[in-house]
């Protein structure tokens, strides 16, 4: 599992607010909402949607420092879940 600034940036760059950051088979990845219902994504745990992330940050274009902070916060939250 590696939630880093690049992955958070990928989520923010997604065109749909319901695109999500998920954990699947121990790996963090960005997945469109429609794909979550597919066999390929069966068992994925949704961490955060793009819409929720933008709401949390207050902007769809955060600073590099904010990306670093949110990536660290998400890593910490996932680690506390035991993933």
Buried (B, 14 or more C-beta within 10 A) or exposed (E): EEBBBEBBBBBBEBEEBEBBBBBBEEEBBBBBBEBBEEEEBEEBEBBBBBBBBBEEBEEEEBEEEBBBBBBBEBBEEBEEEEE
